[in-house]
Amino acid sequence: MTTTPARPTSRARTTSPLPAPPRPDAPARSGYARLPQLAGRAFLPVAFLARLPFSMLTIGTLLLVSSTTGSVALGGLASASTALGTALGGPTQGALADRVGQRRVLLVAVPVATLAVLGLVLAASASGATAAVLAAAAVTGASAPQVGPLARVRWLRLAADEPRTVEAAMSYESTADEVSFVLGPALVGILASAGSPQVAVLVAAGGIAVFGTAFALHPTARATGVRLPATASPDADAGAGAGATSAPTGAVGTLALVRREAVVLVGMLAMGLLFGGTQAALTALTRDAGVPGSAGLVYAVMGVGSAVTALSVVALPRRWGPRSRWITFATGLVAGAVALLLAAASGSLTAVVVAVAATGLFVGPVMVTVFTVAGERAPAGRTASAMTLVASANVVGVAIGTSGGGALADGISTTAAFVLPVVAAVLLVATGVSLTSRPQGERRAGDDERERVV
């Protein structure tokens, strides 16, 4: 058993002691430099590319069904079906990963998701196959590999005793999410404009098959796939998904986990509502403007500023607690959503793009904060379950936002659809205000050395 510092290799460590942590007051850049040392340089691009197809599917499904049926509302329902499938399948994947390891779960999910996407394309091409479309969309969402949440679990395990590195990893993951949600819709827009929405969705299926498999087989999966004996040191289990102090499982464990993460779940639901409502509203706006294929490109603007500001979170003073950050940045989202509503009412597409970009500046910091709080509240042995549950809450919000936004756009007006993101941002602020302290009870390994959520 070695105690020498980790070198930048792709081999993940499981039960070996972690390298000596950097000083808590080390420069922020040292946290980012530590990431490839812990996981190997190949992990960063592999994990990024593996999550890209999912960011293509949400708006890709919306455009695919909308273009074949001529109804934004039906497209929103199909997108919502994908999201609701994820809401059920995501936590299931997380719970299974806690029990049997990520690799086994992903090697089943990847081929199922690939086939489900192909079925969605075929169903959308058939006239009068609404039920088949919705069913294929639901299966696609349920089986889509939970790359983002599972990658965060790997970081929590690999950097269990390095608070600054964990913070850097959470910032990086949120940035990777945001960049993927820039490139994903942009790719859909480019492929839909150059070819068709069908082509865009098929490219997403290929990405799931290739990069999802690569993520499953990466050595870091072993860091979360070994159930340690009861005599093992608690420190060896931090964030691993298994350990000496096992949390309850099954229905009782799920309910307990939901109670612990209740505030975070509502916050992520609000974020998803903002995302989905904005997507549906922009789809209707670009349709009215005669450029329906550009909805993905306009929405992608939101992720540009979000990616930059998410990276900057690690440089914020540690004394600025998660609750204050949550409230501050969520308030910025309210201002951005209101500006977007006013821009849409003015009828200027340029003003809408500017407002979308301004709103995006606050998205990244909020996402980093919410996922950090989720990780701190997760009990030992249930980290993957917690992360996938939180991510699924976001997906449920997207489902409500896309279907509700589409209904408002078709039933009232396009401008009315932009009210939904404002409501979501206000809900997010209220949720942040309710965040007072972390749940008491079971403590995770390394808690004494980490910042408390107060």
Summary of the structure (lengths in Angstrom):
residues: 454
radius of gyration: 20.9
end to end distance: 38.1
largest distance: 66.0
contacts: 1823
relative contact order: 0.16
helix: 77%
strand: 0%
